[in-house]
Structure formats: structure tokens, C-alpha cells
Amino acid sequence: MRNLTSLDIHKLLEEIAYINNGFIRNIKSSKNELYFLIYRGKEYWLKIVPGNYFCITDEKPVDTIDFGFTTILKNALKGKKADISMHNSDRILEIKTDKNTLVIEMFSKGNVILLNNGIVERALFQRSFESRVIESGKEYIYPLGGKPDFPKMYENFSEILLFSNKENLVKTLAIDFAIGGNYAEEVCFRAEVDKTKKSSELNKEEIEKLKETFKEILAETQPNIINEETFSVIRLKHLEGERKYFDSINEAVKEFFEKEDEIKNGYNPIKIEVNKAKEKVGEYQKQIDYINDNYEDINKAIAVIKNSSRSIAERQEILKNLGFESKGKNLVVYAIPNLEIDITNDLRYTLSTLYNKAKRLKKVDVDKIKTNVIKVRRLKVITGNEWYSKFRFFSTSLNKLCIIGKDVNQNESLIQKHAEKGDIVGHADVFGSPFGVIKTGNAETKEVELEEMATMIASYSSAWRAGATNLDVYFVNPEQVTKTPPSGESLKKGAFYIEGKRKYIKNSSLGIYLSFDIREDSVKISVTPYQPDKPFIFLRPGNKKRDEITRKINRALSQKYGFEVNADYIDRLIPQGKSTIEKIRLL
């Protein structure tokens, strides 16, 4: 079974540190998997497969089973603020709350142990070894031979190396430095030191080269998969083969380990698509059979709807007794799911339409499905390296740079460091609004540009989460924005006091366009308040969760162009709260 090395775990934990200090809202389990719903500004599902891997997953777990052990974990951890860390450089995760520590052993067959002040409260598996016993009521003893954390190993690199009694250098690096075989081979390769040498045979220059190379791989992050069979968090120069690179370690882990789970569990994407087509054919056939068998009753129901001499309530009561319901211009059939008959069309036309849909699906092109499934690839997202790239930004339709803060820290920085004389500062008339700055370059700013900036500020305010469609936004000069409130008042971080007259843009509509500038092996995604001349997807406040919107966007891209992008990146562009996709134009 494939599993994460200590170095993989170390780097992945650094990457997902944004979930630390979050609240555990729920815990679910499925087969050998544990899922932790962690809230820190937004919800994240942390998936852990003991003895194997862990990652942040976009999907809410399905087919979960609450075992007795899961219930115990919920009682101990649910609602608690938690941090996830690694025990030294061991392949052991620790989820710590104010009272408990949950130990997840990521080696061998894996285990999950709930501790209270170092004492085992409950273990998923009670086990006995020569050097330790995992049993309720006993002290939890970490495996013998544990190593210090990676920074300490770097500090004491020479001592650890020279005191090793392993038969060769590559084994010393793999075991005594806890980095595993592939990374040990890579250190030897980059340092140009013979891996078959014993540690005691190394000279001072070789030791120094090895130490600096060890530091180099600790600092490097370049997640990739080689030949679909080797996962690495750095570029393994000593290995040849086709490489697939990822924007994050988390995405690479999901691709590599979850694909193995799918293969192991008999997942076949082509078969799934074919089965979907067959199921749809069956659904259409049931609808066709129902209409043929109930042709007269359906026509009677349509006549009832069109009979304006009766009240709506009377017509609905008659329809209900017949097994129907009126919904706009459609006749809803209770007995058959998803069957809505357009009463403005002849019933024979409805039958003909269903026949044609079923006929097309019966001729399902397996080769085409196979091509579509296989060709979907992950494109790298192009990100800027300008000083304002860390903020939200766009250019107006007249080409002025507009910058918007993402949080209170960025609001503070944007106003105090980057708002210059002649610029225009914007803010929505609602608590929870970002500040925005139009960089005018001392040129006149047109009304349309203020309207565009107002739309963006309103869209990234708390109004989106509230489901609002319009919001007032005002604009002032930078000199009117101060950190000095009137006497007796105070300001929180990221807040400012506005002096003097404000220019309002009333009823600014909420909505953003995500546009896609597609290159050969990369894509640039921009956000604008106006319709771009590139392929785009238009979002407005709605009733769909962020992860569902993200999946729909990637599905649309994969179906049209055969690629997806990092879901985390799309998620960062979407305003907080629920949304709806109002328009898609992919050329």
C-alpha cells in the first residue's frame, strides 16, 4: 500500500496550516477513513486514512457509518478548537484540543488513539508490542527510535550522520533522517556523493554538501507524480519519466492516493458514464410508457388547467384527485419522477421529443466517453507577481487599476500604505465590507468606472452571504479616511472613520464574471464586474454552496475544453456565501 513519508507529512501539514485553531464541527467515518469537518472562516473536510494518507477534500463524505468509536470521538472533540501537528519527525499526526489529544498513526496498518493527559481513553485497535502496549487506561508510549523534528535534524546533521551504523549512506538518510528511500536517493544524487559509502567514510566536504542538500529539499516544494506511480513533494532529479505537476501538495495527494482507492474499489469512470446513459434511457422509457398508457387522462388534466371557468383552487383539487399538479405551464405527474409535461405543446410532440432523447442515448458512443474521461487534465493557474497580486484586483473597462482588500489586515494595509493622493477609496454601506482603491494616476475617473468598482466591492461584502442583490456603495478621497474616530469612539482593526461628503452609487448590483484566458498548458483566471470578451462564467448570490459551484465550474471547463483547474484557487475567487451560476459562455 502506498503511504506518505515523514517528509511528505511535514510539508503537507505546513501547507494546510490554515485549518489550525479551527473548530471541529463534525466527525464521520467510512470503512478505514475518518473525516473531520473543521470550521475556520469556512468549512473544510479533513480526510484521514490511518496508515496511508490525509488531505483536505472538496467532497462531503458519503456512505458514512457512525461506529461506536466515532461516537466517542464526537463526544470528546466536537465543538472544540483544535490544532493538527506531527510528533517530531514520526509518521504520527496529533489533533490537539484543550483536553484531549487524538493520535493517528500513519505507519504500518495504522491506528487512532484518543488520549487524555497522555493516558489512552480509547483506541481503534488495541495492540501489544515488545516495547509498548496500546490499551485503554495505560500510558501511550510513542514507538522506539523516534527522531527529532526536521529543523533539529538539520542543526545536528553531522552528528546524526557520523553516529549512524547503517550499512550505507542512502539507508542512513532514509532511516536515521526519516525521509524515506526516494528522498534519500535524491540527496545523494544532488550532492554528488556515492550512496553506497558508509557514513564513517565521508569526508568533511561531502558531509557539508549533504547537509546543504538536505536543507535544500526541506525548503523545496514542487509536488508532482512521475509515470502515475511515484508521488513526490519535490522534483526527483534522479528519476526519469513523465511528470504531472500540481499547484499544491494537497491536490497531488488527492490525485495520487484517491485514484488508488478508486482502482482498489473497482472505480471505472467510463463504465459510470455508460451506466448513467443507460439509466437515463430507462427513465425516458418509463415516461413514454406512462404517457401512452394514460393518454386520455393526461389530456383531461390539460383541459382542466385550461378551463378558466373554474377557480385555480378548484382546478388544483381536480388535478390532485387525478394524480397531477399544475406548475406554471407544466403538468406535473405524481406517479413518475421528473415528468413535467408542457401543456402548450401537443402531447404527441412531447412523446416524439422523449423518443428522440432515448434514441440518442441508446446509441451511446463509448469511444467518445472514453476520450472525454481520459483527456481531462489539470492546468496550472497563472498568478501575477505584481505588488498588488496578493489583493483582489481588476482593471476597469477604461483600464484603471482597482484593488480590493480580502480581510481586515489587507484593508488596513491597502488604505495606510497604498492609497495615494488623487486615488479614490470605496466602501459599501454595510458592516463586513472590504475597502477598495481606484488608482487614478491623477486622471479623470468616469462614472462607469465608479459603478464597476461599486459592483466589485458590493459583491465581496457580507451582502453576498446575506443573499442581497443590490447595495449602496460610497466613494471618498484618501484624505477623508482616518484612524482617528470622534472622541469616545474606538475603531477595530481594518476599520476607518470617514470624514466629509461621500459620493454614493445607489443600488449597485451584486455579480462577478470569472473569465478564462486559456494558454497551451496554463490558464489565467480574472474577475471583473463587466462582461469580458473572453470565455466567462457569471455568478450572482444564490442557493448553491461554494463547493458545488466550484465543481460545476470545473465540470463546465472539462466538458468544453478537457481541463480542470485547482478547486482551491476557484474557491478563493468566489465571494463568501451561496451563489448561483447565471450565465456560461465558453467559446
C-alpha positions, 0 to 999 in steps of 0.5 A: 500500500502506498503511504506518505513519508515523514517528509511528505507529512511535514510539508503537507501539514505546513501547507494546510496550516490554515485549518489550525485553531479551527473548530471541529464541527463534525466527525464521520467515518467510512470503512478505514477513513475518518473525516473531520469537518473543521470550521475556520472562516469556512468549512473544510473536510479533513480526510484521514486514512490511518496508515496511508494518507490525509488531505483536505477534500472538496467532497462531503463524505458519503456512505458514512457509518457512525461506529461506536468509536466515532461516537466517542470521538464526537463526544470528546472533540466536537465543538472544540478548537483544535490544532493538527501537528506531527510528533517530531519527525514520526509518521504520527499526526496529533489533533490537539484540543484543550483536553484531549489529544487524538493520535493517528498513526500513519505507519504500518496498518495504522491506528487512532488513539484518543488520549487524555493527559497522555493516558489512552481513553480509547483506541481503534485497535488495541495492540501489544508490542515488545516495547509498548502496549496500546490499551485503554487506561495505560500510558501511550508510549510513542514507538522506539527510535523516534527522531527529532523534528526536521529543523533539529535534524538539520542543526545536528546533521553531522552528528546524526550522520557520523553516529549512524551504523547503517550499512550505507549512506542512502539507508542512513538518510532514509532511516536515521533522517526519516525521509524515506528511500526516494528522498534519500536517493535524491540527496545523494544524487544532488550532492554528488556523493556515492550512496553506497559509502558508509557514513564513517567514510565521508569526508568533511566536504561531502558531509557539508554538501549533504547537509546543504542538500538536505536543507535544500529539499526541506525548503523545496516544494514542487509536488508532482507524480512521475509515470502515475506511480511515484508521488513526490513533494519535490522534483526527483532529479534522479528519476526519469519519466513523465511528470504531472505537476500540481499547484499544491501538495494537497491536490497531488495527494488527492490525485495520487492516493484517491485514484488508488482507492478508486482502482482498489474499489473497482472505480471505472469512470467510463463504465459510470458514464455508460451506466448513467446513459443507460439509466437515463434511457430507462427513465425516458422509457418509463415516461413514454410508457406512462404517457401512452398508457394514460393518454386520455387522462393526461389530456383531461388534466390539460383541459382542466388547467385550461378551463378558466371557468373554474377557480385555480383552487378548484382546478388544483383539487381536480388535478390532485384527485387525478394524480397531477399538479399544475406548475406554471405551464407544466403538468406535473405527474405524481406517479413518475419522477421528473415528468413535467409535461408542457401543456402548450405543446401537443402531447404527441410532440412531447412523446416524439421529443422523449423518443428522440432523447432515448434514441440518442442515448441508446446509441451511446458512443463509448469511444467518445466517453472514453476520450472525454474521461481520459483527456481531462487534465489539470492546468496550472493557474497563472498568478501575477507577481505584481505588488498588488497580486496578493489583493483582489484586483481588476482593471476597469473597462477604461483600464484603471487599476482597482484593488480590493482588500480580502480581510481586515489586515489587507484593508488596513494595509491597502488604505495606510500604505497604498492609497495615494493622493488623487486615488479614490477609496470605496466602501459599501454601506454595510458592516463586513465590507472590504475597502477598495482603491481606484488608482487614478494616476491623477486622471479623470475617473468616469462614472462607469468606472465608479459603478464597476468598482461599486459592483466589485466591492458590493459583491465581496461584502457580507451582502453576498452571504446575506443573499442581497442583490443590490447595495449602496456603495460610497466613494471618498478621497484618501484624505477623508479616511482616518484612524482617528474616530470622534472622541469616545469612539474606538475603531477595530482593526481594518476599520476607518472613520470617514470624514466629509461628503461621500459620493454614493452609487445607489443600488449597485448590483451584486455579480462577478464574471470569472473569465478564462484566458486559456494558454497551451498548458496554463490558464489565467483566471480574472474577475471583473464586474463587466462582461469580458470578451473572453470565455466567462462564467457569471455568478450572482448570490444564490442557493448553491454552496461554494463547493458545488459551484466550484465543481460545476465550474470545473465540470463546465471547463472539462466538458468544453475544453478537457481541463480542470483547474485547482478547486482551491484557487476557484474557491478563493475567487468566489465571494463568501456565501451561496451563489448561483451560476447565471450565465456560461459562455465558453467559446 
